[in-house]
Amino acid sequence: MSSLEPSAAVLAAFGAQAPPEPLGGGQEKAWRSGEIVLKPLDMPEAGLAWQAELFATLTADGFRIALPLRATDGSLVVEGWCGWEALDGRHEDGRWREIIGVGERLHAALRGVPRPHFLDERTDRWAIGDRVAWGDLPAAEFAHVKHVPRLVAAMLPLEAPSQLVHGDLTGNVLFAEGLAPAIIDFVPYWRPTAYAAAIVVADALVWEGADESLLDAVAHLDDFPQYLLRALVFRAVTDRLFRIDEPLRPDGADPYLPAVDLACRIAA
């Protein structure tokens, strides 16, 4: 858990009155004070302002979404911290079909939103992994990443339209009894909507113990095997960039290998 705690000035600026408590999950840097979640800004400030404007007008049909909060002086960022509406619920392993469904409802609501310019300015490891997956960066430069050459060799061109999608739904959908699922930590990408579903499937296969039966949840998506190949490249490259000084995992301890075997088999 991060030792970094929001200061009294940050708490006061966002009107947070309860003692802050650390929240698990994600990068473990978020704190909750009453109905407010505070966390260090992890995106360009222009991106946060864009989210605040977008979410204020978004029609949430069948889902809830966490809104950025403004401080008492109207600013979105105070001492490097931003505030978010706290939503009831928790992540629950195994609810991948529902996560895919709520993602589809979110993406239907986002259809027609223009592409934000700041996506081109992202240089984080997730953005690099995504660009490799879609050929915006040469896969040959990442041939040292385990599984990437094999996954790329199985790829075929895709012609589906792109739009704004949440590219990290798996751990960022919360469930609470009697309430619509809540979506937090929106991570924007400009890709086909099936890619977002494929990332959920990839995460479930690699990290959360899902099996091949989960493919039934995406049987309605055209060319899904091709999206799954790209989702696995995205995650594999990003994972490797975070572990750049560590040795490659041997096959017997490689959580990606079964998912890669499956993806290549169904794409053949």
VOBA-1610 file (N, C-alpha, C; in pm, whole numbers, padded with zeros to 5 digits, always signed):
BEGIN
Met+00084-00118+00000Met+00000+00000+00000Met+00088+00124+00000Ser+00051+00223-00080Ser+00130+00345-00090Ser+00129+00419+00043Ser+00244+00474+00083Ser+00252+00554+00205Ser+00212+00698+00179Leu+00199+00736+00052Leu+00162+00872+00019Leu+00017+00896+00055Glu-00008+00997+00140Glu-00143+01026+00187Glu-00179+01168+00150Pro-00305+01194+00112Pro-00344+01332+00081Pro-00329+01421+00204Ser-00278+01541+00182Ser-00254+01633+00293Ser-00386+01692+00344Ala-00377+01756+00458Ala-00495+01824+00513Ala-00547+01930+00416Ala-00454+01995+00346Ala-00496+02097+00250Ala-00573+02037+00134Val-00529+01920+00087Val-00600+01851-00022Val-00739+01809+00025Leu-00746+01751+00144Leu-00875+01707+00199Leu-00970+01826+00210Ala-00920+01937+00262Ala-01006+02054+00279Ala-01050+02110+00144Ala-00960+02108+00047Ala-00993+02165-00083Ala-01108+02091-00150Phe-01114+01958-00130Phe-01221+01879-00191Phe-01339+01857-00096Gly-01335+01920+00020Gly-01446+01907+00114Gly-01453+01773+00181Ala-01341+01703+00187Ala-01337+01571+00250Ala-01320+01589+00401Gln-01411+01536+00478Gln-01410+01557+00623Gln-01374+01434+00703Ala-01402+01315+00650Ala-01370+01193+00723Ala-01221+01162+00710Pro-01162+01098+00811Pro-01021+01057+00798Pro-01003+00966+00676Pro-00902+00992+00594Pro-00884+00911+00473Pro-00840+00769+00505Glu-00893+00674+00429Glu-00857+00534+00443Glu-00804+00483+00310Pro-00694+00409+00310Pro-00636+00361+00183Pro-00727+00259+00118Leu-00732+00265-00014Leu-00809+00169-00093Leu-00712+00074-00162Gly-00745-00054-00164Gly-00665-00150-00237Gly-00700-00148-00384Gly-00635-00235-00460Gly-00662-00245-00603Gly-00584-00142-00683Gly-00582-00165-00814Gly-00513-00071-00903Gly-00367-00057-00865Gln-00319+00067-00860Gln-00181+00094-00823Gln-00167+00123-00673Glu-00276+00103-00598Glu-00277+00117-00452Glu-00230+00255-00408Lys-00280+00357-00473Lys-00246+00494-00436Lys-00370+00577-00402Ala-00487+00516-00403Ala-00612+00590-00381Ala-00653+00583-00234Trp-00721+00689-00190Trp-00769+00700-00053Trp-00916+00741-00057Arg-00993+00689+00036Arg-01135+00727+00044Arg-01161+00806+00171Ser-01234+00916+00156Ser-01279+00996+00269Ser-01427+01020+00250Gly-01509+00946+00323Gly-01653+00960+00308Gly-01697+00923+00168Glu-01758+01017+00098Glu-01809+00993-00037Glu-01713+01041-00145Ile-01587+01060-00109Ile-01487+01112-00202Ile-01369+01016-00208Val-01322+00988-00329Val-01198+00914-00349Val-01092+01012-00399Leu-00978+01011-00334Leu-00866+01098-00372Leu-00750+01012-00420Lys-00690+01053-00530Lys-00573+00979-00579Lys-00482+01074-00656Pro-00353+01041-00662Pro-00262+01125-00740Pro-00303+01128-00887Leu-00291+01243-00948Leu-00325+01256-01090Leu-00235+01165-01171Asp-00296+01076-01253Asp-00219+00981-01333Asp-00247+00995-01482Met-00287+01114-01521Met-00315+01144-01662Met-00287+01292-01685Pro-00275+01336-01810Pro-00261+01480-01834Pro-00381+01554-01776Glu-00357+01671-01721Glu-00468+01747-01663Glu-00576+01777-01767Ala-00533+01793-01892Ala-00631+01815-01999Ala-00722+01694-02015Gly-00667+01575-01993Gly-00748+01454-02001Gly-00850+01447-01890Leu-00812+01490-01771Leu-00906+01491-01659Leu-01018+01592-01686Ala-00983+01709-01736Ala-01086+01808-01768Ala-01180+01756-01876Trp-01125+01685-01972Trp-01208+01625-02078Trp-01303+01524-02019Gln-01256+01439-01928Gln-01344+01341-01865Gln-01454+01409-01786Ala-01421+01514-01713Ala-01522+01584-01634Ala-01632+01638-01724Glu-01594+01694-01836Glu-01694+01749-01929Glu-01775+01638-01995Leu-01707+01530-02035Leu-01776+01420-02102Leu-01875+01353-02009Phe-01831+01316-01889Phe-01916+01239-01799Phe-02033+01321-01746Ala-02018+01453-01742Ala-02127+01537-01694Ala-02248+01531-01787Thr-02225+01495-01913Thr-02335+01494-02011Thr-02368+01353-02060Leu-02296+01252-02010Leu-02314+01116-02058Leu-02443+01057-02001Thr-02521+00992-02086Thr-02641+00922-02042Thr-02602+00782-01998Ala-02611+00757-01867Ala-02571+00628-01811Ala-02692+00536-01806Asp-02704+00448-01903Asp-02816+00355-01912Asp-02768+00215-01875Gly-02802+00170-01756Gly-02761+00038-01713Gly-02624+00033-01649Phe-02569+00146-01614Phe-02442+00151-01544Phe-02432+00282-01468Arg-02344+00283-01369Arg-02304+00407-01301Arg-02160+00436-01340Ile-02122+00563-01335Ile-01983+00596-01368Ile-01932+00702-01272Ala-01810+00684-01225Ala-01751+00776-01129Ala-01718+00908-01197Leu-01758+01018-01135Leu-01737+01151-01190Leu-01620+01220-01122Pro-01536+01292-01198Pro-01434+01376-01135Pro-01500+01488-01056Leu-01439+01527-00946Leu-01494+01632-00860Leu-01405+01756-00866Arg-01468+01869-00849Arg-01394+01995-00844Arg-01372+02037-00699Ala-01258+02098-00675Ala-01229+02152-00544Ala-01314+02277-00520Thr-01307+02329-00400Thr-01391+02444-00365Thr-01359+02567-00450Asp-01237+02575-00504Asp-01204+02688-00591Asp-01231+02660-00738Gly-01292+02544-00767Gly-01326+02510-00904Gly-01221+02430-00978Ser-01105+02409-00918Ser-00999+02336-00986Ser-01022+02186-00975Leu-00964+02111-01068Leu-00974+01966-01068Leu-00855+01899-01000Val-00745+01971-00985Val-00623+01915-00930Val-00570+02008-00821Val-00538+01950-00706Val-00483+02025-00593Val-00360+01950-00542Glu-00247+02017-00547Glu-00120+01957-00502Glu-00095+01821-00567Gly-00136+01808-00692Gly-00114+01683-00765Gly-00218+01576-00739Trp-00322+01608-00663Trp-00430+01513-00631Trp-00558+01552-00702Cys-00636+01452-00739Cys-00768+01476-00795Cys-00872+01399-00714Gly-00995+01446-00719Gly-01102+01386-00643Gly-01205+01322-00733Trp-01262+01211-00688Trp-01362+01138-00765Trp-01480+01102-00676Glu-01595+01095-00736Glu-01713+01047-00666Glu-01691+00901-00625Ala-01714+00871-00498Ala-01704+00733-00449Ala-01834+00660-00480Leu-01824+00545-00544Leu-01941+00466-00580Leu-01942+00337-00500Asp-02059+00301-00451Asp-02073+00177-00377Asp-02048+00057-00469Gly-01986-00045-00414Gly-01962-00167-00489Gly-01820-00216-00471Arg-01795-00335-00525Arg-01662-00393-00519Arg-01640-00479-00642His-01514-00496-00678His-01480-00589-00785His-01502-00731-00738Glu-01561-00814-00823Glu-01584-00954-00788Glu-01531-01042-00900Asp-01438-01128-00866Asp-01382-01221-00964Asp-01492-01309-01023Gly-01478-01340-01148Gly-01570-01434-01212Gly-01690-01372-01279Arg-01708-01241-01266Arg-01826-01177-01325Arg-01791-01115-01461Trp-01713-01191-01537Trp-01661-01138-01663Trp-01772-01114-01765Arg-01871-01200-01770Arg-01980-01181-01867Arg-02054-01051-01840Glu-02076-01021-01713Glu-02143-00897-01679Glu-02054-00776-01708Ile-01925-00791-01686Ile-01832-00682-01716Ile-01833-00654-01866Ile-01831-00759-01947Ile-01838-00741-02092Ile-01968-00671-02130Gly-02078-00711-02068Gly-02208-00650-02098Gly-02214-00504-02060Val-02163-00469-01942Val-02169-00329-01901Val-02074-00245-01988Gly-01964-00307-02032Gly-01876-00237-02125Gly-01947-00205-02255Glu-02028-00298-02304Glu-02102-00273-02427Glu-02203-00160-02409Arg-02265-00153-02290Arg-02359-00043-02265Arg-02285+00091-02257Leu-02169+00090-02192Leu-02088+00213-02187Leu-02049+00257-02326His-02003+00165-02408His-01953+00202-02541His-02066+00247-02632Ala-02187+00194-02611Ala-02302+00245-02685Ala-02327+00391-02648Ala-02312+00425-02519Ala-02332+00563-02475Ala-02222+00656-02528Leu-02103+00600-02553Leu-01990+00682-02600Leu-01985+00694-02752Arg-02070+00619-02821Arg-02067+00622-02967Arg-02089+00765-03017Gly-02005+00809-03105Gly-02018+00943-03160Gly-01934+01048-03090Val-01873+01013-02975Val-01785+01109-02907Val-01658+01126-02990Pro-01616+01249-03016Pro-01496+01270-03099Pro-01371+01215-03032Arg-01274+01182-03114Arg-01146+01131-03063Arg-01072+01242-02990Pro-01034+01221-02864Pro-00960+01325-02791Pro-00816+01334-02839His-00767+01454-02856His-00634+01475-02914His-00523+01426-02821Phe-00547+01425-02691Phe-00439+01391-02599Phe-00399+01244-02606Leu-00478+01160-02672Leu-00438+01020-02686Leu-00304+01008-02758Asp-00279+01098-02852Asp-00153+01093-02927Asp-00033+01129-02840Glu-00058+01195-02727Glu+00051+01241-02641Glu+00089+01139-02535Arg+00013+01032-02525Arg+00042+00932-02421Arg+00169+00856-02454Thr+00254+00840-02354Thr+00379+00765-02371Thr+00395+00660-02262Asp+00289+00633-02186Asp+00299+00536-02078Asp+00310+00395-02135Arg+00338+00300-02049Arg+00363+00162-02094Arg+00238+00097-02152Trp+00121+00134-02099Trp-00002+00078-02155Trp-00025+00130-02297Ala+00003+00258-02319Ala-00013+00313-02454Ala+00083+00247-02552Ile+00205+00219-02508Ile+00301+00150-02595Ile+00250+00011-02630Gly+00203-00064-02530Gly+00151-00197-02557Gly+00035-00196-02654Asp-00054-00100-02639Asp-00168-00087-02730Asp-00122-00057-02872Arg-00025+00030-02887Arg+00022+00066-03022Arg+00092-00051-03090Val+00164-00131-03013Val+00225-00251-03071Val+00116-00346-03119Ala+00011-00362-03038Ala-00097-00455-03072Ala-00165-00418-03202Trp-00170-00290-03233Trp-00242-00244-03352Trp-00150-00198-03465Gly-00020-00224-03452Gly+00071-00193-03561Gly+00111-00048-03569Asp+00077+00032-03468Asp+00120+00171-03469Asp+00266+00185-03427Leu+00318+00082-03362Leu+00462+00067-03337Leu+00502-00069-03394Pro+00620-00080-03452Pro+00660-00206-03517Pro+00672-00320-03416Ala+00600-00428-03442Ala+00609-00544-03354Ala+00750-00603-03354Ala+00823-00584-03463Ala+00958-00638-03470Ala+01048-00580-03361Glu+01019-00460-03316Glu+01099-00399-03209Glu+01069-00461-03073Phe+00965-00542-03067Phe+00926-00606-02941Phe+00926-00758-02955Ala+01005-00807-03051Ala+01012-00951-03074Ala+01075-01025-02956His+01145-00952-02869His+01203-01013-02750His+01099-01042-02643Val+00979-00985-02657Val+00873-01008-02560Val+00810-01145-02588Lys+00809-01230-02490Lys+00760-01365-02508Lys+00617-01363-02562His+00591-01446-02662His+00463-01467-02729His+00431-01365-02838Val+00495-01250-02839Val+00456-01147-02937Val+00476-01196-03080Pro+00590-01253-03118Pro+00604-01298-03258Pro+00496-01400-03297Arg+00466-01492-03209Arg+00365-01594-03239Arg+00226-01532-03255Leu+00190-01441-03166Leu+00058-01376-03175Leu+00046-01291-03301Val+00151-01216-03330Val+00147-01128-03448Val+00140-01212-03575Ala+00206-01325-03578Ala+00203-01410-03696Ala+00063-01462-03727Ala-00022-01470-03625Ala-00158-01519-03644Ala-00257-01409-03679Met-00212-01285-03680Met-00303-01173-03703Met-00341-01159-03850Leu-00464-01117-03871Leu-00515-01079-04002Leu-00566-00935-03993Pro-00577-00865-04105Pro-00627-00727-04100Pro-00770-00721-04048Leu-00801-00611-03982Leu-00936-00585-03933Leu-00983-00452-03989Glu-01111-00444-04020Glu-01164-00322-04080Glu-01274-00258-03996Ala-01293-00300-03874Ala-01399-00246-03790Ala-01371-00100-03754Pro-01475-00019-03741Pro-01453+00122-03703Pro-01408+00135-03559Ser-01330+00237-03533Ser-01285+00267-03397Ser-01373+00374-03334Gln-01376+00373-03203Gln-01444+00477-03128Gln-01380+00483-02990Leu-01429+00569-02906Leu-01379+00579-02770Leu-01421+00455-02690Val-01323+00390-02626Val-01352+00273-02543Val-01275+00282-02412His-01325+00209-02313His-01255+00191-02185His-01167+00066-02202Gly-01037+00085-02195Gly-00945-00024-02223Gly-00898-00103-02102Asp-00964-00083-01986Asp-00921-00156-01867Asp-01041-00183-01777Leu-01139-00251-01832Leu-01264-00274-01760Leu-01252-00381-01652Thr-01164-00478-01669Thr-01169-00600-01589Thr-01177-00573-01439Gly-01086-00494-01386Gly-01086-00466-01243Gly-01155-00339-01206Asn-01220-00275-01302Asn-01276-00142-01278Asn-01427-00136-01297Val-01493-00249-01275Val-01639-00253-01267Val-01675-00305-01129Leu-01756-00230-01057Leu-01791-00263-00919Leu-01937-00306-00913Phe-01963-00405-00828Phe-02098-00459-00814Phe-02149-00435-00673Ala-02275-00392-00665Ala-02341-00372-00537Ala-02485-00416-00549Glu-02536-00481-00448Glu-02672-00533-00449Glu-02772-00421-00474Gly-02859-00442-00574Gly-02966-00347-00602Gly-02926-00227-00684Leu-02799-00219-00725Leu-02752-00105-00802Leu-02694-00152-00936Ala-02700-00065-01035Ala-02635-00095-01162Ala-02484-00104-01141Pro-02414-00183-01221Pro-02268-00190-01207Pro-02205-00051-01222Ala-02101-00028-01146Ala-02033+00101-01146Ala-01900+00089-01220Ile-01871+00186-01305Ile-01747+00188-01384Ile-01656+00296-01328Ile-01533+00260-01297Ile-01436+00354-01242Ile-01310+00354-01327Asp-01224+00450-01299Asp-01089+00457-01359Asp-01093+00439-01511Phe-01169+00525-01576Phe-01183+00520-01722Phe-01047+00541-01788Val-01008+00445-01872Val-00881+00452-01945Val-00915+00457-02094Pro-00905+00575-02156Pro-00953+00588-02294Pro-00856+00537-02398Tyr-00912+00466-02495Tyr-00841+00425-02616Tyr-00935+00450-02733Trp-00878+00460-02852Trp-00957+00478-02973Trp-00943+00352-03057Arg-01030+00254-03028Arg-01021+00122-03091Arg-01163+00068-03113Pro-01176-00040-03190Pro-01307-00105-03202Pro-01355-00155-03066Thr-01486-00153-03046Thr-01540-00189-02915Thr-01510-00335-02879Ala-01499-00423-02977Ala-01471-00563-02947Ala-01334-00580-02882Tyr-01244-00489-02905Tyr-01112-00494-02843Tyr-01123-00481-02692Ala-01211-00393-02644Ala-01230-00378-02500Ala-01281-00507-02439Ala-01374-00574-02507Ala-01422-00703-02458Ala-01311-00808-02460Ala-01227-00803-02562Ala-01118-00901-02572Ala-01016-00882-02460Ile-00995-00759-02416Ile-00903-00735-02304Ile-00959-00798-02177Val-01090-00788-02157Val-01152-00853-02041Val-01131-01004-02049Val-01153-01062-02165Val-01134-01206-02182Val-00988-01243-02159Ala-00897-01167-02216Ala-00754-01195-02197Ala-00718-01190-02049Asp-00761-01087-01979Asp-00731-01075-01836Asp-00789-01193-01758Ala-00912-01230-01791Ala-00977-01340-01722Ala-00902-01471-01744Leu-00857-01496-01867Leu-00783-01618-01897Leu-00646-01621-01831Val-00578-01507-01833Val-00440-01503-01785Val-00432-01498-01633Trp-00517-01417-01571Trp-00500-01386-01430Trp-00610-01435-01337Glu-00729-01464-01390Glu-00842-01488-01299Glu-00904-01627-01314Gly-00835-01718-01382Gly-00878-01857-01381Gly-00992-01892-01474Ala-01024-01806-01571Ala-01129-01838-01667Ala-01083-01950-01760Asp-01181-02018-01819Asp-01149-02121-01918Asp-01217-02088-02051Glu-01204-02180-02144Glu-01250-02155-02281Glu-01400-02128-02289Ser-01476-02171-02191Ser-01621-02149-02195Ser-01656-02000-02195Leu-01564-01915-02150Leu-01591-01771-02151Leu-01610-01718-02293Leu-01559-01789-02392Leu-01575-01745-02530Leu-01722-01737-02571Asp-01810-01809-02501Asp-01953-01799-02529Asp-02004-01656-02510Ala-01941-01583-02418Ala-01986-01446-02388Ala-01955-01348-02499Val-01865-01387-02589Val-01826-01297-02698Val-01854-01360-02834Ala-01937-01464-02835Ala-01966-01533-02961Ala-02037-01443-03061His-02102-01337-03012His-02174-01246-03101His-02083-01143-03168Leu-01956-01140-03131Leu-01864-01039-03184Leu-01789-01095-03304Asp-01804-01029-03418Asp-01735-01071-03540Asp-01584-01065-03521Asp-01515-01165-03575Asp-01369-01167-03577Asp-01307-01164-03437Phe-01378-01216-03338Phe-01327-01204-03201Phe-01186-01262-03184Pro-01153-01377-03245Pro-01016-01427-03225Pro-00908-01326-03260Gln-00933-01244-03361Gln-00835-01143-03398Gln-00820-01036-03290Tyr-00929-01003-03226Tyr-00921-00905-03117Tyr-00849-00964-02996Leu-00873-01092-02972Leu-00806-01156-02859Leu-00654-01160-02881Leu-00610-01187-03002Leu-00466-01182-03032Leu-00410-01045-02996Arg-00478-00941-03036Arg-00430-00805-03009Arg-00434-00771-02861Ala-00537-00818-02792Ala-00546-00793-02648Ala-00429-00860-02574Leu-00392-00980-02617Leu-00282-01049-02552Leu-00148-00983-02584Val-00130-00932-02705Val-00009-00855-02735Val-00003-00732-02646Phe-00113-00661-02636Phe-00122-00542-02550Phe-00078-00575-02408Arg-00137-00677-02349Arg-00105-00710-02211Arg+00038-00765-02199Ala+00082-00847-02292Ala+00216-00906-02283Ala+00325-00799-02292Val+00310-00706-02385Val+00410-00599-02399Val+00410-00510-02276Thr+00292-00472-02231Thr+00284-00386-02113Thr+00345-00454-01991Asp+00310-00580-01972Asp+00365-00658-01862Asp+00517-00661-01867Arg+00570-00685-01987Arg+00716-00693-02001Arg+00782-00558-01972Leu+00719-00449-02013Leu+00776-00317-01987Leu+00782-00286-01838Phe+00689-00342-01762Phe+00693-00325-01617Phe+00797-00416-01552Arg+00839-00523-01621Arg+00932-00620-01563Arg+01058-00629-01648Ile+01101-00516-01699Ile+01205-00515-01801Ile+01336-00576-01751Asp+01363-00570-01622Asp+01489-00622-01569Asp+01476-00763-01514Glu+01360-00825-01529Glu+01338-00959-01478Glu+01354-01061-01591Pro+01393-01183-01558Pro+01404-01287-01663Pro+01266-01325-01716Leu+01264-01379-01838Leu+01138-01427-01893Leu+01085-01543-01810Arg+00953-01550-01799Arg+00894-01661-01724Arg+00911-01791-01802Pro+00950-01899-01735Pro+00954-02029-01803Pro+00812-02076-01833Asp+00797-02163-01932Asp+00663-02207-01973Asp+00582-02261-01856Gly+00645-02331-01765Gly+00571-02391-01655Gly+00517-02291-01555Ala+00566-02168-01559Ala+00519-02063-01468Ala+00470-01941-01544Asp+00426-01964-01666Asp+00385-01854-01754Asp+00233-01846-01761Pro+00171-01747-01699Pro+00025-01739-01701Pro-00032-01707-01838Tyr+00051-01655-01929Tyr+00002-01620-02062Tyr-00008-01739-02156Leu+00074-01842-02133Leu+00086-01947-02232Leu-00046-02016-02266Pro-00128-02058-02171Pro-00255-02121-02209Pro-00345-02029-02291Ala-00349-01901-02255Ala-00432-01806-02329Ala-00379-01785-02470Val-00247-01779-02484Val-00188-01764-02617Val-00214-01887-02702Asp-00200-02005-02643Asp-00232-02128-02716Asp-00376-02126-02766Leu-00468-02086-02680Leu-00609-02080-02718Leu-00634-01978-02828Ala-00578-01859-02812Ala-00601-01753-02911Ala-00548-01794-03048Cys-00429-01851-03052Cys-00373-01892-03181Cys-00452-02006-03243Arg-00503-02094-03159Arg-00581-02207-03211Arg-00713-02158-03272Ile-00786-02071-03204Ile-00916-02027-03257Ile-00900-01927-03371Ala-00780-01868-03383Ala-00757-01775-03495Ala-00713-01845-03621Ala-00675-01972-03609Ala-00622-02046-03725Ala-00731-02074-03828
//
